Amino acid sequence: MIHVMVVAGYALVPVAGIALVVVTHVRPAALAGLGELLGRVFVTRAARITLLLFVWWLGWHFLVG
């Protein structure tokens, strides 16, 4: 049962990506662009620090020996 849930979870990611592409082609104003999204996210200092710490953690775990 767990195996089926994991496979379904991995299959859901590309399906969601394809759905996003279709939505942006059908209704371009429905989703914000990357620049607008980052502009809204980086308004607060807490969001900038959180993203910095996440990128540091990601690099530490995947890029360091």
GROMACS elastic network, one bead per residue, 0.5 to 0.9 nm:
[ bonds ]
;  ai    aj funct       b0    kb
    1     4     6  0.52439   500
    1     5     6  0.64457   500
    1     6     6  0.88251   500
    2     5     6  0.50894   500
    2     6     6  0.62123   500
    2     7     6  0.86498   500
    3     6     6  0.51786   500
    3     7     6  0.61939   500
    3     8     6  0.85180   500
    4     7     6  0.52088   500
    4     8     6  0.60400   500
    4     9     6  0.85324   500
    5     8     6  0.50417   500
    5     9     6  0.60735   500
    5    10     6  0.86882   500
    6     9     6  0.50240   500
    6    10     6  0.62994   500
    6    11     6  0.85783   500
    7    10     6  0.51493   500
    7    11     6  0.60807   500
    7    12     6  0.85429   500
    8    12     6  0.60233   500
    8    13     6  0.89577   500
    9    12     6  0.51193   500
    9    13     6  0.68590   500
   10    13     6  0.56616   500
   10    14     6  0.77334   500
   11    14     6  0.61518   500
   11    15     6  0.66427   500
   11    16     6  0.89191   500
   12    15     6  0.50615   500
   12    16     6  0.60043   500
   12    17     6  0.85828   500
   13    16     6  0.52018   500
   13    17     6  0.62875   500
   13    18     6  0.87763   500
   14    18     6  0.61247   500
   14    19     6  0.84846   500
   15    18     6  0.51530   500
   15    19     6  0.61573   500
   15    20     6  0.86640   500
   16    20     6  0.61978   500
   16    21     6  0.87173   500
   17    20     6  0.51145   500
   17    21     6  0.63616   500
   17    22     6  0.87408   500
   18    21     6  0.50887   500
   18    22     6  0.62427   500
   18    23     6  0.86463   500
   19    22     6  0.51056   500
   19    23     6  0.61352   500
   19    24     6  0.86401   500
   20    23     6  0.50971   500
   20    24     6  0.61718   500
   20    25     6  0.86637   500
   20    31     6  0.87010   500
   21    24     6  0.52425   500
   21    25     6  0.63344   500
   21    26     6  0.87353   500
   22    25     6  0.51974   500
   22    26     6  0.61740   500
   22    27     6  0.84876   500
   23    26     6  0.51489   500
   23    27     6  0.57732   500
   23    28     6  0.73142   500
   23    30     6  0.74398   500
   23    31     6  0.81769   500
   24    27     6  0.52846   500
   24    29     6  0.74706   500
   24    30     6  0.67901   500
   24    31     6  0.67102   500
   25    28     6  0.57787   500
   26    30     6  0.88666   500
   27    30     6  0.54898   500
   27    31     6  0.81275   500
   28    31     6  0.67008   500
   28    32     6  0.86276   500
   29    32     6  0.70519   500
   29    33     6  0.89676   500
   32    35     6  0.81153   500
   32    36     6  0.60163   500
   32    37     6  0.60654   500
   33    36     6  0.53509   500
   33    37     6  0.61080   500
   33    38     6  0.86639   500
   34    37     6  0.50375   500
   34    38     6  0.60947   500
   34    39     6  0.84186   500
   35    38     6  0.52705   500
   35    39     6  0.60268   500
   35    40     6  0.86849   500
   36    40     6  0.62921   500
   36    41     6  0.86513   500
   37    40     6  0.52999   500
   37    41     6  0.61969   500
   37    42     6  0.86596   500
   38    42     6  0.59150   500
   38    43     6  0.85892   500
   39    42     6  0.55043   500
   39    43     6  0.65626   500
   40    43     6  0.56304   500
   40    44     6  0.85489   500
   41    44     6  0.71273   500
   41    47     6  0.64703   500
   41    48     6  0.78785   500
   42    45     6  0.70518   500
   42    46     6  0.85019   500
   42    47     6  0.59370   500
   42    48     6  0.56465   500
   43    46     6  0.88173   500
   43    47     6  0.75420   500
   43    48     6  0.80719   500
   44    47     6  0.54920   500
   44    48     6  0.67456   500
   44    49     6  0.89718   500
   45    48     6  0.51722   500
   45    49     6  0.62342   500
   45    50     6  0.85470   500
   46    49     6  0.51675   500
   46    50     6  0.60062   500
   46    51     6  0.85829   500
   47    50     6  0.50318   500
   47    51     6  0.61352   500
   47    52     6  0.85302   500
   48    51     6  0.52386   500
   48    52     6  0.61554   500
   48    53     6  0.86663   500
   49    52     6  0.50230   500
   49    53     6  0.61332   500
   49    54     6  0.85401   500
   50    53     6  0.51803   500
   50    54     6  0.61191   500
   50    55     6  0.86697   500
   51    54     6  0.50027   500
   51    55     6  0.61575   500
   51    56     6  0.84975   500
   52    55     6  0.52697   500
   52    56     6  0.61529   500
   52    57     6  0.86135   500
   53    57     6  0.60409   500
   53    58     6  0.85013   500
   54    57     6  0.50505   500
   54    58     6  0.60489   500
   54    59     6  0.85263   500
   55    58     6  0.50207   500
   55    59     6  0.60686   500
   55    60     6  0.84482   500
   56    59     6  0.51769   500
   56    60     6  0.60284   500
   56    61     6  0.86438   500
   57    60     6  0.50410   500
   57    61     6  0.61689   500
   57    62     6  0.85575   500
   58    61     6  0.53542   500
   58    62     6  0.60765   500
   58    63     6  0.78817   500
   59    62     6  0.53289   500
   59    63     6  0.51057   500
   59    64     6  0.69897   500
   60    63     6  0.57711   500
   60    64     6  0.53536   500
   60    65     6  0.87565   500
   61    64     6  0.62430   500
   61    65     6  0.84671   500
   62    65     6  0.78789   500
